[in-house]
Amino acid sequence: MALIKSIKETLNDGHKKGWSLEVRFIAAFLTLIIALLLAVGIVFASLGAFDFNSSKTAALFEHELNGITERIKTDFNTITSYSLALSENLSRELALRLDENNINSSEISGHQEILNDLLDSVFPIMSAEIRSMKSSGVFLILDATVNPALEGAEYSKSGIFIRNIAAQNNLSSAYYDLRYLYGPVSLAQSRKMAILPQWSLEYDVSAMQSYHTVIENARQNIEKPLSQLYYWTAKESDGGVDYGMYCCVPVIINDNVVGICGYEVSAMQFKVSYAPDVSGQDYSFCMLAPSDDCNIYFKNALFAGNYAVTAQQPSCTVKKLSGSGFLTYDCEASGAFAGNHAELPLYSASSVYAERGFSVVLLTPKAQIAKISRDTNMKYLGGLAVLLLLAVAAAIVLCRRNMKPVKKAFAEVRKSRSVRTEKTRVREIDDLFDFLSERDRENEDKLHRAEQECKDAIERQEKAAAEVETIHEIYKNEITPQQYAQFARNLHTLTEKECAIYNLYLQGKKAQDIAVSCGISINTVKFHNKNIYDKLGINSRKELLRYAMYKDGIL
């Protein structure tokens, strides 16, 4: 209550006597400071130095990255489960057909005459499975060829590849459009299945590293269950014009690895299924890339994003960064990208491929992040500009209002030559004029006496100055014995060359003459001059000659 009472009394006193100059200028300067801060804020905001939306954008990115990662994890785990089941179903069907023909599973490569029958028997299983799967393709590759006599036959493998165009374009699993990519033509024709232009009778596994990896590891770990032997490839060609990732599971009959099977996630299916949807981030894209403890390999990654950023897809190897928010990935020729990544575990700890990792990466060009920041800042610039104009206007009004009575009072003083003026309602100014008015007469007398004293002092000063000048003229060239003794002692410190130049000066020579006489440059003479003057404690040739005259008794 006491504080409120004190404030009220101060306000009432201010209204009666006028606000003090201190309070007035504090208000004006505070208003001006606010205006300057607003101006600086507008400049920095327009340059993108402030990101009012940074935390929101980072949160959106993190939410989208986590969402995409969970969707990929769920879908890929589902494909893995179906691939394991497919391997078991195909193994049973193939084993049954081999038993009917009295052929051991280890001898399948030597009975190429039954390969078409084996593929025909598993065709219904594969076509039925792909209809209910969210996968762009199903495949089987047997470790055998229909024509082992052909050149390069060791890399030619019989099999089937059925592509689901509907799944590739992310249509509902209730829709399917099956096309034939690999296998005997007769199988597709008998079932009236369309054949793709890239069709081939057999697989060429010469460059299919995943095939060899799965076959070899399965044979080395034949005692392990299929759940520890499946393998997810990085981005790999399907042998035609398309790319994708493949879940490869060995097909095992009686401990004999007879081939591999599994499902495909094509590059197109991945693109349309996992394109990020971050508000205002049309240039964002997602990649599923192989990775290890240190690096992420974008070159072997599947890409998902709109067509505006397809050309910007990086294909380099980057360091695996750590941290939250936006991280910067330097992608060499593709430029710098901002974003983050999340680990995607596709294998169990007991898997043969447990050390192989994948990362889901959500990126956007760094230049776009800066542009978004600037665009966001522009939303706030309008408000800041209005506040700035109001603050500047307030500062101008306050300053003009505060200075108006002061300027008026001083104008009256200059006009009337008197400090008697009307009240300005500026407390300090009014108090000052009252004080000056009371002391006006007394100051006039003091001023008169001061003027007379000043005149007398000036006369005394002029007289004293004249006397000093006379004494100076008398004694300015006088050299004391003590000074000469010091000079004489210093002569012994001169070098032989400096002594020669010193003697030439005593003979009346000038610097140019000495340079010609000694055969040296004028700069060298100046150099010796400096050393001579420093050692003798003098400042000029004139002073040097005066000491010489004193030595000869002339002074």
C-alpha positions in Angstrom: 0.0 0.0 0.0 2.9 2.3 0.8 4.4 1.8 -2.7 1.1 2.5 -4.4 0.7 5.7 -2.3 4.2 6.8 -3.3 3.5 6.2 -7.0 0.3 8.2 -6.8 2.0 11.1 -5.0 4.8 11.1 -7.7 2.2 11.2 -10.5 0.2 14.0 -8.8 3.5 15.9 -8.2 4.4 15.4 -11.9 1.1 16.8 -13.1 1.4 19.9 -10.8 5.0 20.8 -11.3 5.8 19.1 -14.6 7.8 16.0 -15.2 11.5 16.2 -14.5 13.9 16.3 -17.5 15.5 13.0 -16.4 12.1 11.2 -16.6 11.3 12.8 -19.9 14.6 11.8 -21.6 14.5 8.3 -20.1 11.1 7.8 -21.7 12.3 9.2 -25.0 15.6 7.2 -25.0 13.8 4.0 -24.0 11.4 4.5 -26.9 14.3 5.2 -29.3 16.1 2.1 -28.1 13.0 0.0 -28.7 12.8 1.4 -32.2 16.5 0.5 -32.8 16.0 -3.0 -31.5 13.0 -3.5 -33.7 15.0 -2.2 -36.8 17.8 -4.6 -36.0 15.3 -7.4 -35.6 13.7 -6.6 -39.0 17.1 -6.6 -40.7 18.2 -9.9 -39.2 14.9 -11.5 -39.7 14.9 -10.5 -43.4 18.3 -12.1 -43.8 17.2 -15.3 -42.1 19.3 -15.0 -39.0 16.3 -15.7 -36.8 14.3 -18.8 -37.4 11.0 -18.4 -35.6 9.9 -21.7 -37.0 13.1 -23.7 -36.4 11.9 -25.9 -33.6 8.6 -26.5 -35.3 10.2 -27.5 -38.6 12.7 -29.8 -36.8 9.9 -31.4 -34.8 7.9 -32.0 -38.1 11.0 -33.6 -39.6 11.6 -35.8 -36.6 7.9 -36.9 -36.5 7.9 -37.7 -40.2 11.2 -39.6 -40.0 9.9 -41.7 -37.1 6.6 -42.3 -39.0 8.3 -43.4 -42.2 10.8 -45.6 -40.3 8.0 -47.4 -38.5 6.0 -47.9 -41.8 9.1 -49.3 -43.5 9.9 -51.5 -40.5 6.4 -52.9 -40.4 6.2 -53.5 -44.2 9.6 -55.0 -44.5 9.1 -57.3 -41.5 5.8 -58.4 -43.1 7.6 -59.1 -46.4 10.3 -61.0 -44.4 7.7 -63.2 -42.8 6.0 -63.9 -46.1 9.4 -64.7 -47.7 10.2 -67.3 -45.0 6.8 -68.9 -45.5 7.2 -68.8 -49.3 10.5 -70.6 -49.0 9.0 -73.4 -46.9 6.0 -73.8 -49.3 8.3 -73.9 -52.3 10.6 -76.3 -50.6 7.8 -78.7 -49.9 6.3 -78.5 -53.4 9.7 -79.0 -55.1 10.6 -81.9 -52.7 7.3 -83.6 -53.7 8.0 -83.2 -57.4 11.6 -84.5 -57.0 10.4 -87.5 -55.1 7.8 -88.3 -57.8 10.7 -88.3 -60.3 13.1 -90.2 -58.0 15.6 -87.4 -58.1 17.7 -86.4 -55.2 17.7 -82.7 -54.3 21.4 -82.5 -54.6 21.2 -83.7 -58.3 18.7 -81.1 -59.5 21.3 -79.3 -61.6 21.9 -82.6 -63.6 18.2 -83.0 -64.6 17.5 -80.0 -66.6 14.7 -81.9 -68.4 12.4 -81.5 -65.3 13.2 -77.8 -64.6 10.1 -76.6 -66.5 7.9 -79.2 -64.7 9.3 -78.0 -61.3 8.7 -74.3 -62.2 5.2 -75.2 -63.4 4.4 -76.8 -60.1 5.4 -73.8 -58.0 3.9 -71.2 -60.4 0.4 -71.3 -58.8 1.9 -70.9 -55.3 3.9 -67.8 -56.4 1.1 -66.2 -58.4 -1.4 -66.7 -55.5 1.0 -65.3 -52.9 1.9 -62.2 -54.8 -1.8 -61.3 -55.2 -2.2 -60.9 -51.4 1.2 -59.2 -50.7 2.1 -55.6 -50.6 5.1 -56.4 -52.8 6.0 -55.5 -56.3 7.3 -58.9 -57.2 7.9 -62.5 -56.2 10.9 -64.6 -57.5 12.5 -68.0 -57.5 16.0 -68.7 -58.7 17.0 -72.4 -58.9 20.7 -73.4 -58.9 20.3 -75.1 -62.3 20.0 -74.2 -66.0 18.1 -75.7 -68.9 21.1 -75.7 -71.2 24.4 -76.3 -69.3 26.3 -76.7 -72.6 26.0 -73.0 -73.5 28.9 -70.6 -72.9 28.5 -68.9 -69.5 25.9 -71.5 -68.4 27.4 -71.4 -64.9 25.8 -67.9 -64.5 22.5 -68.7 -66.1 19.9 -69.9 -63.6 16.3 -71.1 -64.2 13.5 -69.5 -62.2 10.4 -67.4 -62.2 9.8 -63.7 -61.6 6.2 -62.3 -61.4 5.7 -58.6 -61.0 2.6 -57.0 -59.5 2.2 -53.7 -61.3 -0.7 -52.7 -59.0 1.5 -53.0 -55.9 4.4 -51.2 -57.6 2.1 -48.2 -58.0 0.9 -48.5 -54.4 -2.6 -49.6 -55.1 -4.6 -51.5 -52.6 -3.7 -55.2 -52.0 -7.2 -55.9 -53.2 -6.0 -55.0 -56.7 -3.3 -56.8 -58.7 -1.9 -56.7 -62.2 0.5 -59.6 -62.7 3.2 -59.5 -65.4 5.9 -62.1 -66.3 9.6 -61.1 -66.2 11.6 -64.3 -66.0 10.8 -68.0 -66.7 9.6 -70.2 -69.6 7.2 -68.5 -71.9 4.9 -71.5 -71.9 4.1 -71.0 -68.2 2.8 -67.4 -68.7 1.0 -68.3 -72.0 -0.8 -71.2 -70.4 -2.1 -68.9 -67.7 -2.8 -65.9 -70.0 -0.3 -63.7 -68.1 1.1 -60.7 -69.9 4.8 -60.8 -70.5 7.0 -57.7 -69.9 9.2 -56.3 -72.7 12.3 -57.0 -70.5 11.4 -60.7 -70.3 14.3 -63.2 -70.2 14.2 -67.0 -70.0 16.8 -67.3 -67.2 18.5 -65.2 -64.7 22.0 -63.9 -65.3 23.6 -64.1 -61.8 27.1 -63.1 -62.9 26.6 -59.7 -61.4 24.0 -60.7 -58.8 26.1 -60.7 -55.7 23.1 -61.3 -53.4 22.4 -64.7 -55.1 26.0 -65.9 -54.4 26.0 -64.4 -50.9 22.7 -66.2 -49.8 23.7 -69.5 -51.4 27.2 -69.6 -49.9 26.1 -68.5 -46.4 23.2 -71.0 -46.4 25.5 -73.9 -47.3 28.0 -72.9 -44.6 25.2 -72.5 -42.0 22.8 -75.3 -43.1 22.0 -76.2 -39.5 20.6 -72.7 -38.8 16.8 -72.0 -39.2 15.6 -69.9 -42.2 14.9 -67.0 -39.8 18.7 -66.6 -39.4 19.5 -67.0 -43.1 17.3 -64.5 -45.0 19.0 -61.5 -46.6 17.9 -58.1 -47.6 19.8 -56.7 -50.5 20.7 -53.0 -51.0 19.4 -51.4 -54.2 20.0 -53.9 -57.0 19.0 -54.3 -60.6 16.3 -56.8 -61.5 18.3 -57.7 -64.7 16.2 -55.4 -66.8 15.7 -51.6 -66.5 14.3 -51.5 -62.9 15.9 -51.6 -59.5 14.7 -52.6 -56.1 15.5 -54.3 -52.8 15.0 -58.0 -52.5 14.3 -60.2 -49.4 16.2 -63.4 -50.4 15.6 -66.7 -48.5 17.4 -69.9 -49.4 15.3 -72.8 -50.7 16.5 -75.9 -48.8 15.5 -79.5 -49.4 16.9 -82.2 -47.2 19.9 -80.0 -46.2 20.6 -79.1 -49.8 20.4 -75.5 -51.0 18.7 -75.7 -54.3 18.1 -71.9 -54.9 16.7 -68.7 -53.4 13.3 -67.1 -53.4 11.6 -64.0 -51.9 9.8 -60.8 -52.6 10.8 -57.5 -54.2 10.3 -53.9 -53.2 10.9 -52.1 -56.4 12.3 -48.6 -56.6 8.9 -47.3 -57.9 7.0 -49.0 -55.1 9.3 -47.5 -52.5 9.1 -44.1 -54.1 5.3 -43.9 -54.1 4.9 -45.7 -50.7 7.3 -43.7 -48.5 7.5 -40.2 -50.0 7.6 -37.8 -47.1 4.7 -35.5 -46.4 6.1 -32.6 -44.4 4.0 -29.4 -44.6 5.9 -26.8 -46.6 8.7 -29.2 -47.5 8.1 -30.1 -51.1 11.8 -30.7 -51.6 12.2 -33.3 -48.8 12.9 -36.9 -49.7 13.5 -40.2 -47.9 16.1 -42.8 -48.6 16.6 -46.4 -47.3 20.4 -46.9 -47.5 22.8 -49.6 -46.3 25.0 -48.4 -43.4 27.6 -49.4 -40.9 28.8 -47.9 -37.7 30.6 -45.0 -39.5 29.0 -44.4 -42.9 25.8 -44.3 -44.8 26.0 -45.4 -48.5 23.6 -43.3 -50.5 24.7 -44.9 -53.8 22.9 -48.1 -52.9 19.8 -46.5 -51.5 16.2 -46.6 -52.5 14.7 -43.1 -53.0 11.3 -41.7 -52.2 10.3 -38.1 -53.0 8.4 -36.1 -55.5 9.7 -35.4 -59.0 11.0 -31.9 -58.1 13.9 -33.5 -56.1 14.5 -36.7 -58.1 17.5 -35.0 -59.9 19.0 -34.0 -56.6 19.2 -37.6 -55.2 22.7 -37.9 -53.7 24.8 -41.0 -54.5 27.8 -40.6 -52.3 29.0 -42.0 -49.0 28.5 -39.8 -46.0 29.7 -39.9 -42.4 27.0 -41.2 -40.0 26.3 -38.1 -37.8 24.8 -38.1 -34.4 22.5 -35.6 -32.7 19.0 -34.3 -32.9 17.4 -31.6 -35.0 18.8 -30.8 -38.4 22.2 -32.3 -39.2 24.2 -31.3 -42.3 25.2 -34.0 -44.8 27.9 -32.9 -47.3 27.0 -34.9 -50.5 29.9 -33.6 -52.7 28.6 -32.7 -56.2 25.0 -33.0 -55.1 25.5 -30.2 -52.5 24.7 -30.0 -48.8 21.5 -31.5 -47.3 19.9 -31.0 -43.9 18.0 -33.7 -42.1 18.5 -36.7 -39.9 18.5 -40.5 -40.0 17.1 -43.4 -38.0 18.5 -47.0 -37.7 16.3 -49.7 -39.3 17.0 -53.2 -37.9 16.1 -55.8 -40.4 17.9 -58.7 -38.8 17.9 -60.4 -35.4 21.0 -60.5 -33.3 21.4 -64.2 -34.1 21.2 -63.7 -37.9 24.1 -64.5 -40.2 23.8 -60.9 -41.4 23.4 -59.2 -38.0 26.3 -56.9 -38.7 24.7 -55.5 -41.8 22.7 -52.4 -41.1 20.2 -50.0 -42.8 19.3 -46.4 -42.2 16.2 -44.4 -43.1 17.4 -40.9 -44.0 15.1 -37.9 -44.4 16.7 -35.0 -46.1 16.0 -31.7 -47.8 18.4 -29.4 -49.7 20.1 -27.1 -47.1 19.3 -24.1 -49.4 15.6 -24.9 -49.1 15.8 -24.9 -45.3 17.3 -21.4 -45.4 14.6 -20.3 -47.8 11.9 -21.7 -45.6 13.4 -19.9 -42.7 13.4 -16.6 -44.6 9.8 -17.2 -45.8 8.7 -17.9 -42.2 10.5 -14.8 -40.9 8.7 -12.6 -43.4 5.4 -13.4 -41.6 6.8 -11.6 -38.6 8.3 -8.7 -40.5 5.0 -7.0 -41.0 4.3 -6.8 -37.3 7.8 -5.8 -36.5 7.6 -3.0 -39.1 4.4 -1.6 -37.6 5.9 -1.7 -34.1 9.0 0.0 -35.5 7.0 2.8 -37.1 5.0 3.3 -33.9 8.2 3.4 -31.8 9.9 5.9 -34.1 6.8 8.1 -34.1 6.5 7.9 -30.3 10.2 8.8 -29.9 9.9 11.8 -32.3 6.7 13.0 -30.5 8.3 12.6 -27.1 11.5 14.4 -28.0 9.7 17.3 -29.8 7.3 17.6 -26.9 10.0 17.6 -24.3 12.3 20.0 -26.1 9.6 22.5 -27.2 9.3 24.4 -23.9 13.0 24.3 -23.4 13.7 25.7 -26.8 11.0 28.4 -26.3 12.5 29.4 -22.9 16.1 29.7 -24.4 14.7 31.7 -27.3 13.2 34.2 -24.9 16.5 34.4 -23.0 18.4 35.1 -26.2 15.8 37.7 -27.3 15.4 39.6 -24.0 18.9 39.0 -22.6 17.2 38.1 -19.3 16.6 34.9 -17.5 13.1 35.9 -16.5 10.8 33.7 -18.6 7.5 32.0 -18.4 7.3 28.6 -16.6 8.3 25.7 -19.0 6.8 23.0 -16.7 10.2 21.3 -17.0 11.3 21.1 -13.4 15.0 21.4 -13.8 14.7 24.2 -16.3 12.3 26.2 -14.1 14.5 25.7 -11.0 17.5 26.8 -13.0 15.9 30.0 -14.3 14.7 30.9 -10.8 18.2 30.5 -9.4 19.8 32.4 -12.2 17.2 35.2 -11.8 18.1 35.6 -8.1 21.8 35.7 -8.8 21.5 38.0 -11.9 22.5 41.3 -10.2 25.2 39.8 -8.1 26.7 38.1 -11.1 26.7 41.4 -13.1 29.0 43.0 -10.4 31.1 39.9 -10.2 31.4 39.8 -14.0 32.6 43.4 -14.1 35.2 42.8 -11.4 36.3 39.6 -13.2 36.6 41.4 -16.5 38.9 44.0 -14.8 41.0 41.3 -13.1 41.2 39.5 -16.4 42.5 42.6 -18.1 45.1 43.2 -15.4 46.2 39.6 -15.6 46.6 39.8 -19.3 48.8 42.8 -19.0 50.9 41.1 -16.4 51.2 38.0 -18.5 52.3 40.0 -21.6 54.9 41.8 -19.6 56.2 38.5 -18.1 56.3 36.9 -21.6 58.4 39.8 -22.9 60.9 39.4 -20.1 61.1 35.6 -20.7 61.7 36.2 -24.4 64.5 38.6 -23.6 66.2 36.2 -21.2 65.8 33.4 -23.7 67.5 35.4 -26.5 70.4 36.1 -24.1 71.0 32.6 -23.0 69.7 30.4 -25.8 73.2 29.8 -27.3 75.0 29.4 -24.1 76.8 26.1 -23.5 77.7 25.1 -19.9 81.0 23.4 -19.1 79.1 20.4 -17.9 77.3 20.0 -21.2 80.6 20.4 -23.1 82.4 17.8 -20.9 79.6 15.3 -21.7 80.0 16.2 -25.4 83.8 15.7 -25.3 83.5 12.3 -23.6 81.0 11.1 -26.2 83.5 12.0 -29.0 85.5 9.0 -28.1 82.6 6.7 -28.9 82.5 7.6 -32.6 83.8 5.1 -35.1 86.6 5.9 -37.5 84.1 6.6 -40.3 81.9 8.7 -38.1 85.0 10.7 -36.9 85.9 11.4 -40.6 82.3 12.6 -41.3 82.4 14.7 -38.1 85.6 16.4 -39.1 84.2 17.2 -42.5 81.3 18.9 -40.9 83.7 21.0 -38.8 85.3 22.0 -42.1 82.0 23.5 -43.2 81.0 20.6 -45.5 77.4 19.8 -46.2 75.9 16.3 -46.5 76.0 16.3 -50.3 79.6 17.3 -50.3 80.5 14.7 -47.8 78.8 12.0 -49.9 80.9 13.0 -52.9 84.1 13.3 -50.9 83.7 9.9 -49.2 82.3 8.1 -52.3 79.1 7.1 -50.5 75.4 7.7 -51.0 73.5 10.5 -49.4 71.4 7.9 -47.5 74.6 6.4 -46.0 75.6 9.9 -44.9 72.2 10.3 -43.2 72.7 7.0 -41.5 76.0 8.1 -40.1 74.5 11.5 -39.1 71.9 9.7 -37.0 74.5 7.6 -35.2 76.7 10.7 -34.6 73.8 12.8 -33.2 72.6 9.9 -31.0 76.1 9.3 -29.5 76.9 13.0 -29.0 73.5 13.9 -27.6 72.7 16.6 -30.2 69.9 17.1 -32.6 71.3 19.0 -35.6 74.4 20.1 -37.5 74.0 23.6 -36.2 74.2 22.4 -32.6 77.3 20.3 -33.6 79.1 23.4 -35.0 78.2 25.4 -31.8 79.9 22.8 -29.6 83.0 22.9 -32.0 83.1 26.7 -31.6 82.9 26.4 -27.9 85.9 24.0 -28.0 87.9 26.5 -30.0 87.1 29.3 -27.5 84.9 31.3 -29.9 81.9 31.1 -27.6 
